[in-house]
């Protein structure tokens, strides 16, 4: 399994990274499936799904793994306190990590995600942040690695 974000990539380089990693299924773990800014219009749900279909990559949305609005606000408050923006964040707040794990991951059924891994090729956990350490997808990946012995690779823009 791999993880990948939006920031730092354009649509072409995003698809190239997925193809290079032999990704056959993209698991979208965003609550809202849009990204602000014209440079990231390619990552808005319908455009992304069309590009993935054209590339032969399946798409699934897993909103049950997305952070709630309240959790996102908690992270934004910590970002403000540290003077960083969402696009430049390097790590998650410890309280966000604790609460996301307790409120989302601990009750999440990861069986559908694990089952998707056996279909050949790789699956990708997808959200927006450039760095996996700054995104909840790394927490999902860590849980999959610990509980299901899934090997994780984080795809980065560079």
Secondary structure, 3 states (H helix, E strand, C coil): CEEECCCCCCHHHHHHHHHHCCEEEEEECCCCCCCCCHHHHHHCHHHHHHHHHHCCCEEEECHHHCCCHHHHHHHHHHHHHHCCCCCCCCCCCHHHHHHHHHHCHHHCCCHHHHHHHHHCCEEEEECCCCCHHHCHHHHHHHHHHHHHCCCCEECCCC
